[in-house]
Amino acid sequence: MLNAVGAAHEELETPVVLIDDERLGANIVGMARRVDGKARLSPHIKTHKCRAIAARQLKAGAGGITAAKSQEAVAMLMPGLERLTLAHPLIDPAKVRRVVTVGQRNGTAVRLVADSAEGVAALAEGVAAAGATAEVMVKVDVGLHRCGVAPRADAVAPLAAAIAKQPGLSFAGLIAHAGHAYRCQGAEAVREAARAERLLLGEIRNGLGKAGIDVPEISVGSTPTLLAHDGFDGIDEVRPGNYVFLDLTQVGIGVAEIDDIALGVLATVVSRNDRHAITDAGSKVLSSDKGPHGSQSVAGHGQAFAIDFQTGRIDRAPMTVTQLSEEHGFLAHEGRDLSPGSRVVILPNHACVVANLARRMALIDAAGAVADWLEPDAARLTQ
């Protein structure tokens, strides 16, 4: 991101979200090469919610997409999309009917998730109302302690049986998210979390097999555990999301570098005092998120880098965004000459929420000019 601003900053009203087209492409291709066909790559579109970016991921080798919300899934269904994993335990039959109906119309196989008997019943009701069939995976808690059944075969077996008994549903396997990897410090710790997840799910698969329950697929997903993966033995699908943009959280936990980040926020200094330069990018642009899942790898609310108006070059000495109000960001300038009218690029702690807040994002080409505008197709769809 820091290499791509160029002269475009003079033409744009701020605050505005920028995407480095070259870096975005490199991140998309890089993950496809990392997976290298050893598992099906099904990127989680919650990061960008943008059909144009999803299309690039599919072109680079992704075998489907992943979504969390039913409306986001519907918005992202596009011609030619073969498979959608909805990795969120829907409990409302109306939402199930909506996504399954549109998926059927689009020719997309929709795979659903459950972690309770109530969830299985809701899926069955929604699928029946749609006059369709659907595969269902059982969500397993591998350490995040958010959703999912206990990581044991005897906890999965009753739900797998309940799914198989429902007309229109079939048991498709195990799905997990090692989000606790975001609390790790260093790539080796992340790799160990990935290894533990892989081995644990393999043990559950083996245990279910001994009980006569076939586990067709195992699906895992998180950007850090794929950037520092332990191999793909026993893994059939991977669902990273943040990798397309990356952010300071990924840098902080040791799985990415500053220059890997593809998304930033262009902001203007509107005021200055003895401690802070005040920008026009506050929490309505950057959010107040300090990283997912309790990550402690970042300080403040982002890092800001000053732009030289004459050359468009970036001063690589970062300034911490120490405080946010809705329309203002506080940069600790530490005596630097940053007068009102100056411009900065802010790298966010968590790119996914910044993209979600944006109505439009400027795609910056290799020459530093605005190549296109991207509008998140599902940015406001949260059901």
Secondary structure, 3 states (H helix, E strand, C coil): CCCCCHHHHHCCCCCEEEEEHHHHHHHHHHHHHHHCCCCEECCEHHHCCCHHHHHHHHHCCCCCEEECCHHHHHHHCCCCCCEEEECCCCCCHHHHHHHHHHHHHHCCEEEEEECCHHHHHHHHHHHHHHCCCEEEEEEECCCCCCCCECCCHHHHHHHHHHHHHCCCEEEEEEEECCHHHHHCCCHHHHHHHHHHHHHHHHHHHHHHHHCCCCCCEEEECCHHHHHCCCCCCCCCEECCCHHHCCCHHHHHCCCCCHHHCCEEEEEEEEEECCCEEEECCCHHHHCCCCCHHHCCCCCCCCEEEEECCCCCCECCCCEEEEEECCCCEEEECCCCCCCCCCEEEEECCCHHHHHHHCCCEEEECCCCCEEEEECCCCCCCCC
